[in-house]
C-alpha cells in the first residue's frame, strides 16, 4: 500500500493551466519571469505529511561495535589527527531487522557510555582546528553519516571554536545548516569591533547560504540593529550588492528590507540623506566624464564647470559620510572642489564640517564613478586586520587605513588624507622628472616639515616603522602597480600606499614587459632617510629589518585567518580573486610550509633584493613621470 495514491491524469490539479509556484530563490537565473518551477502534488490528508529530519537518536558505546551502515558512513577515513577510535564511537545500534532502529531512553545509558561521551567530547576539542578538514571528508549524501555529524556538533560548545575555524565553516565548502549554525553561534560572542573587522566577508558569505532566511542573515541583522555603527556599514555593504550583483539581488534586497524595517526612523532619514548625496554626485561625475572624455583634456575652465554642476545638483544640506559615520558633511565648499587628472575623472570634493567628535577641518571626499572599489575595500580591511595582529604583539607600525567604500555598481568614495603628498610630487619639487633619481629628495622634504632636530628624529622613527609595515603588507598581499603616484607620506613621516588595483601577485605590464622587478618598494631615497647610503651601516636600517621580520612572522602565525578572509570573498566578482587557485600566492608569500627560521631568512632575502634592485624602481618611476603612465 502506498503512502498516497497516484493522481489520475484527469485530476483537477493536473489539468490546471499553470502551477502558481513561488519562484523566489537565490536568483542564480536572472530571467525570473521565464524561469522553471517544479510543483509536487500530493493527496490531501487530515494530518500533515512531512519528511522526518532524523531517523532516531544516535548512541555512543564502547562495548558495541559500529554497525556496517555507520562504518561506511564516511566517504574516507577521518584525518590522522582524530583517532580511529573516535570515529568508531559514532554509530547507530540496530537489531536484525534492517528497517527498525532501536530507541534508547537517556536513563538507559550506562555509566560507561556516559564516560565515553564525555571523553570523546573532551578529546574532540583538542582537534577543533581540524574540524573543517574533517567535515570535508564526510559523505554528505549518506544520511547516517550526516546523523553522526549532527550528533557530534550538537554536543559541541561553540565557544570552544576559534573564530578562524568558525569563519572557515561559513565558506562555500559547507552547505549543511547545522554546520553553519554552529559557526554563527561562535560569532555571537564577538565584540562590535571584531564584527566590523569581518563584516565585509560576512556580507559576501550570505551569497552561499542555502536559503534567504539563514542563521547568518538573522545574526547580521540582529547585530546591525544592536549597533548603529555596524548597521551603517551593513546598509552600504548590502546595498552595494543589490545595485551591482544581479545574481544575488533578490536575496540582498530581502535582507536589506528586513534590516530597514527595524532600524528606526532616525537611521532611515540618515540613509535617505546619504543615498541622495551619492545619487547627486554620481550625476555630476557622469556629466564631467562626458564633457572631458580624455585624460589630458582638462582646461582652466574645468573647475568652474564642476562648480556650476555641483551648485545645481540635488545635494542635501547635511549627510553622514558613508565611509565614516562619525563624520557629518555640511555645505559643499565649491571653490575647493576640482576634477582630478586621471582617466576616470574622480572628483575632489570638500564640505564644511558639521559638529562631530573627530573633525574640525573641512571634510574631504574623492568621489569615483567607473571604478570597482570593492578590491580597495578588501585590501584596506585586511590592513586593519594586520594592524590588529601587530598591535597584539605591541607592534605599532603607524598604518594609515583611510576610509573607502563602494556605494553602488562601480561607484564609491575615498577619504582624503590631509597633510600628505605623493612621492612623485615630492620628487617633482626637487628637479622635476630628474627628482626620481635624487636619493636625498624625500629626506630633505621631511626635514623641511620638522625644523626642530628632536621632532625630526621622531619623524624618521615613524617613517621606519610605517615603511616596514607597508613593505610586509604589500609583499604578503602581492600588491602591484607600485609607482610614485600611489605611494604617499604625511608631514609627520607616515608612509602609506593607495590605489590597490592589482593584488595577489598580478603585476601591471607596459609594452608587454613587467614594470615591477622587486618584491616590494624599498628605493634608495627610502634607504637614505634611514641612513643607509652606499651600503654603510645604520641603526635605523637595522631597526627596519628587525621590525619587518617581526611583523612578517606575526602574520605567518595568522596565515589561516588571512587566507580564510580572502577565500570568503571569492563570490565578490573581483577579477583577480575569483578562484581558489588565487589563494596560492598568499600561501607562498607567507611561506606556509616552511619553519619559522627559514621564513625569516626568506624575507631578509627579499629585503636584500629590493636594496640591490632599487635603481630599477627609480628608472620605472622616472618613466612614469615623463610619460604620465597611470
C-alpha positions in Angstrom: 0.0 0.0 0.0 1.4 3.4 -1.0 1.5 6.3 1.4 -0.5 8.2 -1.1 -2.2 7.2 -4.3 -1.1 8.4 -7.8 -3.5 11.1 -9.0 -5.4 10.4 -12.2 -4.4 12.3 -15.3 -7.9 13.9 -15.4 -7.4 15.1 -11.8 -8.3 18.7 -11.3 -4.8 19.6 -10.1 -3.2 18.1 -13.2 -5.4 19.8 -15.7 -4.8 23.3 -14.3 -3.3 25.6 -16.9 -0.4 26.6 -14.7 1.2 26.0 -11.3 1.4 29.0 -9.1 4.7 28.0 -7.6 6.9 30.5 -5.7 9.8 31.3 -7.9 11.7 33.3 -5.3 15.1 31.7 -4.9 18.8 32.6 -4.7 18.3 34.2 -8.1 21.1 32.4 -9.9 18.8 32.7 -13.0 18.2 36.5 -13.6 15.4 35.7 -16.1 12.9 35.2 -13.2 9.8 35.6 -15.3 10.8 32.7 -17.6 12.4 30.5 -15.0 11.2 27.0 -14.4 9.3 25.9 -11.3 8.7 22.3 -10.3 5.4 21.6 -8.4 4.9 18.4 -6.3 1.2 17.5 -6.0 0.2 15.3 -3.0 -3.2 14.0 -2.0 -5.0 15.9 0.8 -4.9 14.3 4.3 -6.4 15.4 7.6 -2.9 15.4 9.1 0.4 16.9 7.7 2.7 14.7 5.6 6.3 15.5 6.3 9.7 14.0 5.6 11.4 13.4 9.0 14.6 15.1 9.7 16.1 12.3 11.8 16.0 8.5 11.9 16.5 8.3 15.6 18.7 9.3 18.5 22.3 8.1 18.0 24.0 6.2 20.7 27.6 6.0 21.7 29.0 2.9 23.2 32.5 1.4 23.5 31.0 -2.1 24.2 29.1 -2.4 20.9 31.0 -2.4 17.6 29.9 0.0 14.9 27.3 -1.2 12.5 28.1 -1.9 8.9 26.0 1.1 7.9 27.7 3.5 10.2 31.2 2.2 9.4 30.6 3.0 5.8 29.1 6.4 6.6 32.3 8.4 5.9 33.5 8.6 2.4 37.1 8.4 3.6 38.9 7.8 6.8 39.0 10.8 9.2 42.2 12.9 9.4 45.1 11.3 11.2 44.7 13.9 14.0 41.4 12.3 15.0 41.9 8.8 16.2 40.0 5.9 14.5 38.6 5.0 17.9 36.8 8.4 18.0 35.2 7.8 14.6 34.1 4.3 15.5 32.4 5.6 18.6 29.8 7.2 16.4 27.2 4.7 15.3 23.5 3.7 15.4 22.7 0.4 17.1 20.3 -1.8 15.0 18.6 -5.1 15.5 18.3 -7.9 13.0 15.6 -6.0 11.0 17.2 -3.6 8.6 14.1 -1.3 8.8 14.0 -1.0 12.6 16.1 1.3 14.7 16.3 0.7 18.4 15.4 3.7 20.5 17.1 4.1 23.9 16.0 6.5 26.6 18.6 8.6 28.3 18.1 6.7 31.5 19.2 3.5 29.8 22.7 4.9 29.0 25.2 3.2 31.3 27.9 5.0 33.3 30.4 3.6 30.8 28.5 5.1 27.9 28.4 8.5 29.7 32.1 8.3 30.3 32.6 7.5 26.7 30.5 10.5 25.6 32.4 12.8 27.9 35.8 11.5 26.9 35.0 11.7 23.2 33.8 15.3 23.6 36.8 16.4 25.6 39.3 14.9 23.2 37.5 16.3 20.2 38.1 19.8 21.5 41.8 19.3 21.0 41.2 18.8 17.3 38.8 21.7 16.8 41.2 23.4 14.4 40.9 20.3 12.1 37.1 20.3 12.1 36.7 21.9 8.6 39.1 19.3 7.2 37.2 16.5 8.9 33.9 17.7 7.6 35.2 18.0 4.1 35.8 14.2 4.2 32.2 13.4 5.2 29.9 11.8 2.6 27.1 14.2 2.9 24.9 12.1 0.6 24.9 9.3 3.3 22.1 10.1 5.7 23.6 8.1 8.6 26.9 9.9 8.2 25.1 13.2 8.5 23.2 11.9 11.6 26.5 11.1 13.3 28.0 14.5 12.4 24.9 16.3 13.6 25.1 14.4 16.9 28.7 15.4 17.3 28.1 19.1 16.5 25.1 19.1 18.9 27.5 18.3 21.7 30.0 20.9 20.7 30.3 24.2 22.7 30.6 26.9 20.0 32.8 28.9 22.4 35.5 26.2 22.0 35.9 27.0 18.3 38.5 29.5 17.2 37.0 32.5 15.2 39.1 31.5 12.2 37.6 28.0 12.2 34.1 29.5 12.5 34.7 31.8 9.5 36.1 28.8 7.5 32.9 26.8 8.3 30.9 29.6 6.6 32.7 29.2 3.3 31.1 27.7 0.2 32.6 24.3 1.1 30.0 23.7 3.8 26.3 23.9 2.9 24.9 21.9 5.9 22.7 24.1 8.0 23.8 22.5 11.3 27.5 23.2 10.5 26.8 26.8 9.5 24.6 27.2 12.6 27.5 26.2 14.9 29.7 28.7 13.1 27.2 31.6 13.6 26.8 30.6 17.2 30.5 31.1 17.7 30.2 34.6 16.2 27.6 35.6 18.8 30.4 36.3 21.3 32.3 38.7 19.1 32.6 42.3 20.1 31.3 45.1 17.9 34.8 46.0 16.8 35.5 42.3 15.8 32.2 42.1 13.9 33.2 45.2 11.9 36.6 43.6 11.1 34.9 40.7 9.4 31.7 42.3 8.3 32.8 42.7 4.7 33.4 39.0 4.4 30.2 38.0 6.3 28.0 40.0 3.9 29.6 38.3 1.0 29.1 34.9 2.7 25.3 35.5 2.6 25.6 34.5 -1.1 26.5 30.9 -0.3 23.7 30.4 2.3 21.2 27.7 1.1 18.2 29.9 1.8 17.4 33.6 2.1 16.4 33.1 5.8 19.5 31.7 7.4 21.3 31.8 10.7 23.9 34.2 9.3 21.3 36.6 7.8 19.4 36.7 11.1 22.7 37.2 13.0 23.9 40.1 10.9 20.5 41.8 11.0 20.4 41.5 14.8 24.0 42.8 15.2 23.2 45.7 12.8 20.1 46.6 14.8 22.0 46.5 18.1 24.9 48.8 16.9 24.3 51.9 14.8 27.9 51.7 13.6 27.6 48.1 12.4 24.2 49.0 10.9 25.7 51.8 8.9 28.3 49.7 7.2 25.9 46.7 6.9 23.5 49.0 5.0 26.1 50.1 2.5 27.7 46.7 2.0 24.4 45.1 1.3 23.0 48.0 -0.8 26.1 47.9 -2.9 25.4 44.2 -3.7 21.8 45.0 -4.5 22.9 47.6 -7.1 25.8 45.7 -8.6 25.2 42.0 -8.3 22.1 40.8 -10.4 22.5 37.1 -9.4 22.1 37.8 -5.7 20.0 40.9 -5.9 16.8 39.4 -4.6 18.5 37.8 -1.6 20.3 41.0 -0.7 17.2 43.1 -1.2 15.1 40.9 1.1 17.8 41.0 3.8 18.3 44.8 3.5 14.5 45.3 3.7 14.4 43.2 6.9 17.0 45.5 8.5 15.4 48.7 7.3 12.0 47.6 8.8 13.6 47.6 12.3 16.3 50.2 12.3 14.1 53.1 13.3 13.1 56.4 11.7 16.3 58.3 12.6 18.5 55.8 10.8 16.1 55.7 7.8 16.3 59.5 7.5 20.1 59.4 7.7 20.3 56.7 5.0 17.9 58.7 2.8 20.3 61.7 3.0 23.3 59.7 2.2 21.7 58.0 -0.8 20.5 61.4 -2.0 24.1 62.7 -1.8 25.5 59.7 -3.7 22.9 60.0 -6.4 23.5 63.7 -6.9 27.3 63.3 -7.0 27.0 60.4 -9.4 25.0 62.6 -11.9 27.8 65.2 -11.7 30.6 62.7 -12.2 28.8 61.2 -15.3 28.4 64.6 -16.9 32.0 65.6 -16.2 33.2 62.4 -17.9 31.1 63.1 -20.9 32.4 66.7 -21.2 36.1 65.6 -20.7 36.4 62.1 -22.0 40.2 62.1 -22.4 42.8 62.2 -19.6 44.6 65.3 -20.8 41.6 67.5 -21.9 41.1 69.3 -18.6 41.2 73.1 -19.1 41.3 76.1 -16.8 37.6 76.3 -17.1 37.0 72.8 -15.8 36.8 73.8 -12.1 34.2 76.4 -13.0 32.1 73.9 -14.9 32.3 71.5 -12.0 31.3 74.2 -9.5 28.3 75.1 -11.7 27.2 71.4 -11.8 27.6 71.0 -8.1 25.7 74.2 -7.3 22.7 73.0 -9.3 22.7 69.3 -8.2 20.3 68.0 -5.5 22.8 67.7 -2.6 21.3 67.5 0.9 22.2 70.2 3.4 24.0 67.7 5.5 24.7 63.9 5.5 26.8 61.4 7.3 29.9 60.2 5.3 29.3 56.6 4.1 32.9 55.5 4.8 32.9 57.0 8.4 29.5 57.6 10.2 31.3 59.6 12.9 31.7 62.5 10.4 28.9 64.6 9.1 29.4 66.8 6.0 27.6 70.1 5.6 27.6 72.7 2.9 29.8 72.0 -0.1 32.8 74.3 -0.5 32.6 74.9 -4.2 35.9 76.9 -4.6 37.9 73.9 -3.2 36.4 71.3 -5.5 38.2 70.1 -8.6 38.4 67.3 -11.2 41.5 65.2 -10.8 43.7 64.5 -13.8 43.1 60.8 -14.1 41.4 58.5 -16.6 38.2 58.0 -14.6 38.0 61.8 -13.7 37.5 61.4 -10.0 36.0 64.4 -8.2 37.9 66.1 -5.3 35.2 67.4 -3.1 35.3 69.4 0.2 32.5 70.1 2.6 32.2 72.3 5.7 32.4 70.2 8.8 29.3 69.7 11.0 29.8 69.4 14.7 31.4 66.0 15.2 33.8 64.4 17.7 36.5 63.7 15.1 36.6 66.5 12.5 37.4 70.2 12.8 38.9 70.6 9.3 36.9 70.5 6.0 35.5 67.1 5.2 37.4 65.8 2.1 36.0 63.1 -0.3 37.2 61.7 -3.6 34.2 60.5 -5.5 34.9 57.9 -8.2 32.5 56.7 -10.9 33.6 53.9 -13.1 35.9 52.0 -10.7 35.0 49.0 -8.6 36.3 49.9 -5.2 35.5 46.6 -3.6 39.1 45.4 -4.1 40.4 48.5 -2.4 37.9 47.9 0.4 39.2 44.3 0.8 42.9 45.4 1.0 42.2 48.3 3.4 40.1 46.0 5.6 42.9 43.4 5.5 45.4 46.1 6.6 43.1 46.8 9.6 43.2 43.1 10.5 47.0 43.0 10.0 47.3 46.0 12.3 45.3 44.3 15.0 47.6 41.3 14.8 50.6 43.5 15.2 49.1 45.5 18.0 48.7 42.3 19.9 52.5 41.9 19.7 52.9 45.6 20.8 53.9 46.5 17.2 52.5 49.9 16.2 53.5 50.3 12.6 51.7 53.6 12.0 49.5 52.3 9.2 47.0 54.7 7.5 43.9 52.7 6.6 42.0 55.5 5.1 38.2 55.3 4.5 37.0 53.7 1.3 33.5 52.4 0.5 31.6 51.1 -2.6 28.2 52.8 -2.7 26.9 51.1 -5.8 27.9 49.5 -9.1 31.3 51.0 -9.9 30.6 54.0 -7.6 32.3 54.9 -4.4 34.0 57.3 -2.1 37.6 57.6 -0.8 38.8 59.6 2.2 41.2 62.4 1.5 44.2 62.1 3.9 45.2 65.6 5.0 48.8 66.9 5.2 50.1 64.3 2.8 51.8 64.3 -0.6 52.7 61.6 -3.2 56.3 60.6 -3.6 56.0 61.8 -7.2 55.0 65.3 -6.1 58.0 65.4 -3.6 60.4 64.3 -6.3 59.0 66.7 -8.8 59.7 69.6 -6.4 63.4 68.6 -6.4 64.3 68.9 -10.0 61.2 67.8 -12.0 61.4 64.3 -13.5 65.1 64.1 -12.6 64.0 64.2 -9.0 63.2 60.4 -9.3 66.9 59.8 -9.2 67.6 62.2 -6.3 68.2 60.0 -3.2 68.0 62.9 -0.8 64.7 64.4 -2.1 62.5 62.6 0.5 64.9 63.2 3.3 65.1 67.0 2.6 61.3 67.2 2.3 60.8 65.6 5.7 63.5 67.8 7.2 61.6 70.9 5.9 58.4 69.8 7.6 60.1 69.5 11.1 62.9 72.1 11.6 63.5 71.0 15.2 66.0 68.2 15.5 64.1 66.3 18.1 60.9 66.3 16.0 62.9 65.2 13.0 64.1 62.1 14.9 60.5 61.2 15.8 59.5 61.7 12.2 62.2 59.3 10.9 61.2 56.7 13.5 57.6 56.9 12.3 58.8 56.6 8.7 60.9 53.5 9.5 58.0 51.7 11.2 55.4 52.6 8.6 57.7 51.7 5.8 58.3 48.3 7.4 54.6 47.7 7.9 53.7 48.5 4.2 56.7 46.5 2.9 55.5 43.4 4.7 51.8 44.1 3.9 52.3 44.8 0.2 54.5 41.7 -0.2 52.1 39.3 1.6 49.1 40.6 -0.4 51.0 40.8 -3.7 50.1 44.4 -4.3 51.3 45.5 -7.8 51.4 48.7 -9.8 53.5 50.4 -7.2 54.7 53.7 -8.7 55.5 57.1 -7.1 51.9 58.4 -7.6 50.3 55.8 -5.4 52.7 55.9 -2.5 52.2 58.8 -0.2 53.7 60.2 3.0 52.3 62.6 5.7 54.1 65.6 7.1 54.7 63.5 10.3 56.5 60.8 8.4 53.8 58.2 7.9 54.4 56.3 4.6 51.3 54.7 3.1 50.1 53.1 -0.1 46.9 53.9 -2.1 45.1 52.5 -5.2 45.1 48.8 -4.9 44.1 47.8 -8.4 46.4 44.8 -8.7 46.7 42.2 -5.9 47.9 38.6 -5.3 51.0 38.9 -7.5 49.2 40.3 -10.5 51.6 42.8 -11.9 51.0 45.7 -14.3 52.7 45.4 -17.7 53.7 48.1 -20.2 54.6 47.3 -23.8 54.5 43.6 -22.9 57.1 43.9 -20.2 56.7 43.6 -16.4 57.1 47.1 -15.0 57.9 45.8 -11.5 61.1 43.8 -10.8 61.2 43.8 -7.0 59.1 42.1 -4.3 58.1 45.4 -2.7 59.1 49.1 -2.8 62.3 49.9 -0.9 64.1 52.6 -3.0 67.4 54.4 -2.5 65.5 57.5 -1.3 63.7 55.4 1.4 67.0 53.9 2.5 68.6 57.4 2.6 66.1 58.5 5.2 67.1 55.5 7.3 70.8 56.5 6.9 71.6 53.5 4.7 73.6 55.2 1.9 76.2 53.5 -0.2 76.0 50.3 1.9 77.1 51.9 5.2 75.7 50.5 8.4 72.8 52.3 10.1 70.9 51.7 13.3 67.6 52.9 11.6 68.1 50.3 8.8 68.8 47.5 11.3 65.6 48.5 13.2 63.8 48.4 9.9 65.0 44.9 9.2 64.1 43.7 12.7 60.6 45.3 12.5 60.0 43.7 9.1 60.9 40.2 10.3 58.9 40.6 13.5 55.8 41.8 11.5 56.2 39.1 8.9 56.5 36.3 11.4 53.4 37.6 13.3 51.3 37.4 10.1 52.6 33.9 9.4 51.1 32.8 12.8 47.7 34.0 11.5 48.1 32.8 7.9 45.0 30.7 8.1 42.9 33.7 9.1 44.2 35.8 6.2 43.7 33.0 3.7 40.1 32.4 5.0 39.2 36.1 4.7 40.3 36.2 1.1 38.5 32.9 0.3 35.3 34.2 1.7 35.5 37.0 -1.0 35.5 34.6 -3.9 31.9 35.4 -5.0 32.5 39.2 -4.9 33.2 39.4 -8.6 36.7 40.8 -8.2 38.6 39.6 -11.4 41.9 38.9 -9.5 40.1 37.0 -6.8 37.7 34.6 -8.5 39.1 31.0 -7.9 40.6 29.0 -5.0 43.8 29.0 -7.1 44.2 32.7 -6.5 45.0 32.0 -2.8 48.2 30.1 -3.8 50.1 33.4 -3.8 49.2 34.1 -0.2 50.4 30.7 0.9 53.7 31.1 -1.0 54.3 34.7 0.3 53.7 33.6 3.9 56.0 30.6 3.4 53.2 28.4 4.9 55.1 25.2 4.6 58.4 26.4 6.0 59.7 26.6 9.6 60.0 30.0 11.2 63.8 30.3 10.8 63.5 29.6 7.0 60.7 32.0 6.6 62.7 34.7 8.4 65.7 34.2 6.1 63.3 34.2 3.1 62.0 37.7 4.0 65.6 39.0 4.7 66.5 37.9 1.2 63.6 39.9 -0.2 64.9 43.0 1.6 68.3 42.4 0.0 66.8 42.0 -3.5 64.9 45.3 -3.1 68.1 47.1 -1.8 70.2 45.8 -4.8 67.5 46.5 -7.4 66.3 49.8 -6.1 67.7 51.7 -9.1 65.4 49.8 -11.4 62.4 51.1 -9.4 63.7 54.7 -9.7 64.1 54.2 -13.5 60.5 53.0 -13.7 59.3 56.0 -11.7 61.2 58.3 -14.0 59.4 56.8 -17.0 56.1 57.1 -15.1 56.8 60.8 -14.5 57.9 61.5 -18.1 55.2 59.6 -19.9 52.4 60.2 -17.3 51.6 56.4 -17.2 49.0 55.5 -14.6 
